[in-house]
Each structure stands twice: as structure tokens, then as C-alpha cells.
Amino acid sequence: MDGVTLGGLVGILLSVVLVNNFVFQGFLGICPFLGVSRKIGTAFGMGCAVTFVITMAGAITWIIMHGVLEPIGARVFQDAKALNFLQYVAFIMVIASMVQLVEMYLKKFFPSLYTALGVYLPLITTNCAILGACLYIYMKPETAPFLNALVYAFGGGVGFMMAITIMAGIREHIRFSDVPKPLQGAGVTLLVAGILALAFTGFTGIGK
Amino acid sequence: MLEIVMAAVVLFGLTLIFATLLGIAKEKLRVEEDPRIGEVTEVLPAANCGGCGFAGCADFAKAVVEQRAKCDGCPVGGSETAAKVAEILGIEVVETAPFRPVIHCGARTADKLGVVPYEGVESCVEANIVGVTQACTYGCLGFGDCAEACTFDALHMIDGKPVVDYDKCTGCGACVKACPRDLIELIPFKQESMLVVACANKELAKAVRAVCKVGCIGCKMCQRLAGDVFAVDNNVARINYDNYTGDETEEVKKVLDKCPAEVLLYFGKPRLERVEEPVAEETAAS
């Protein structure tokens, strides 16, 4: 396959984890980022679940785009992009199915994590980081090869996991700090998120 | 037109694939769940108040079925729910008294001595930190943290002291946690109304008299007259609710007559003419 080099893959991974982190630079997936970042254990579990879903969804949507929608568009309408309007519906369906799968899996093998994640587990369906990753994969020229797309999606999940785990670590400590009353709860959490995002701009320039 | 048809065909195909996939996964990853858990959840009040100590009604249902909790563990549903739960589980339920809060301070605004004008935050927790709003350091501060904590609108501040509306109260215990002076206690209401020592002051008689008109002076009269029901510990009388049945026995009647302070109050639904009325008013003057 052309376009796949080890350097390129590492570049994509670094880029999506550190530089163009979905949470800090893209403002995607903020809802679970703030909602489930109270305990490190739960946050890490959520990160793992999202990483799994995002990787699977990225791979399957790539196959759907390049194996179903584009060929049909090209053959029936003589235009590869003719069925692109189906992207959103098809992608959301893929993501929803993957989430169902993860939910069943967790319920069977990690019931404690299943209860801890609670309502946020089905809400992965609407996690915009996942749909964002799938749409980006199709939009960006460097993720056109399957392997690149896979690494991009996986990196997005790892980036999300890292972000939410860091956030949970900080929030566990904030509980013991003397936060001014008006800022307690959501206020200080959003401040921390902003400062974290600011700190991550320091990675700008690494990779691409 | 062709586009619409193609879109329908493509989506139908994709849906079919994923539906099959999920169908297989559902069979492979099936979790054996006791059907009784769902049935028990149905009969619970669905208040999700956490009064039982579990995270919501569904969690409690699971605990009951797994025998980690008793079938009468739901404070909101009471004996009615307990009976339904027991029926589902096929066990007998033993009738137990519902636990309801009582307040170990009966001082009305006029009874409190040494009350200082307080212009701080209107909250018991804050006032308790300041500690100088009134002379009694054990009694109710009267800012109504407990009334605010009550989600069932069953606790109201009347004349400077909290009054429980036992028709609305579910015994969830939110008020118990809210009181910074630990004055509220959940006791088993074996009868419609129960006798309560409405004082928590651990000082000696003289010090109590100096801060409150209706405080328990720890004279041990009640302990002498009915030792198995009353006990004076740390200069304040306490009722042993294991032995006290709620009946007004001869012994208890004698105590009510002899108690020199106005601390023995009936909490709960009206009983004769003595509801919330300080007992033995004549002797209190002495």
C-alpha cells in the first residue's frame, strides 16, 4: 500500500494523541470528559471503552466508506462521492452497534465497571469524539490508507483516555483543596480543563 | 429517485449485518440475571433516595434477591412494600416497627436562654462553627438545616425547633445527617407516638438550668422509677427503645408525673391530649 510508512504512522499517532488531541484541541467528547472524570479507575475504564469503540468504529466506517458507499456511488452514479450523504447515518449506526457490543461485554465480564460507568456507557453512542474521528478519517488525505486510519482512530481513543485520566487525577486532588465557594464543582473543573488544554498547546510542532 | 432507492438498499443491508452481529453477541454474552430482581424493582417506590444504603432502588432489589439486604430494608415503602417483596421471594416477613426521626431538643425560642443576635449565614453548620448564637452548646440552633435536607417536605421549623410531619416522613435519614449537633435520631416507632427525651445537654443540673428552661438536669428520677426503660448517661436521660414498647405502663406514667423537667415529649401522631405538650407542668416550676 502506498502512503503507509512507519514514520508516517508514528507521526499520525503523536499528532492525534498530543498535538491535535480530540478533547483539548478539538473540543470533542467534552461531555464524558467532565461527567466521568471523578475517579481515576472509572475514568480509565471509560477511556478504554471509548478507545475500543473508536478503533472498531474507525475501522468499520473506513470499510463502509471505501468498500460500500464509494464503489456503489462510482458504479451507479458515476460519482464516488454521490452517496456521501449517508455517512452520518451509517456511521452513527456503526457506533451505536459497537457501544451495544461493549455494553454487553462489560456487563458480563466487568459488572463493577458497568455499574460505575452507568448512564455514560450508552452515552458513548453520542460521544462526538467518535463520530468526529470517523468523519476526519475520511476528510484527511493522510488517513486514506486503512492502516493509517486505524492508527488515527486508535490514537484518538488513547488521547481521550489520557485526557480523561489526567483530569480524574487532578479532580481527585481538587476535592481536598480549598476552592472558593462560587467556583466549587463545575467551575473549577472547567478552569482545570482550560488550563490543561492550554498546557497541551506546548506540544504544537511535534510531528505534523 | 435512484438515489433514494440506493440509500434505502445500502442502509437496509448495513442494518441487517449489524443486527445479525448484535443478535449473535447477545446470545454469546448473555448475563444470567435473576428474573426476581426485575420483579422486586417493580414493587419498590422508585424514589431512589438511597435511604436503604444502596445506590437506588434497582441496586437494593439486587441486594435483596442476593440476600445481602433484608426485604424490609426499604424505609420509604415500609411494611407494605416489605410484604410484596417477601411474596416475590417466597419468604415470610416479620412485622417490624418503622424507623422515624425524633429530635433530642425540645426548646422553643422562648425556652432558650442567652440567645445572641446572630447575623451570619443562616445555616446550622455555620452557626455551629461560630458557636455563640445561644448559650446551650448542645441544643438545636434553629436555622433549619434539617428542614432543608428533607426531600419529602416532612420537616418544618416551628417556633425555633424542627417539627416532623409523620404523615409525610419516610424515615430516609437525610435530616439525621444534616444536623451538625447530632440531635436527630431514628427510633423504632412501635406505636403511633413514642416518648422521647428532648434534650441532649450533658452538663450538670445548674449549668443546664442556666442555658435552657426545659433541659434535662440528669436527676436520675426516671432511672430510679423505671430502670429498664430509662437510663441516665453523661447527665442526660435516654430511653432504651429495645425495652420501651410505646405503651404507657404504670412505671412510665409515674416517670411522666415525677420528671422535674419538661423533657419527656411524645413524638408522632396525637395520643390522648398529651401531644407535644410538655409533661408534668406543675412540678417543673419547683
Interface residues (C-beta under 8 A of the other chain):
Chain A: I64 V68 L69 I72 V76 F77 A82 L83 F85 L86 V89 A90 M93 V94 S97 Q100 L101 M104 Y105 K107 K108 T115
Chain B: L2 E3 M6 A7 V10 L11 G13 L14 T15 F18 L21 L22 A25 K26 L29 R30 V31 A55 D59
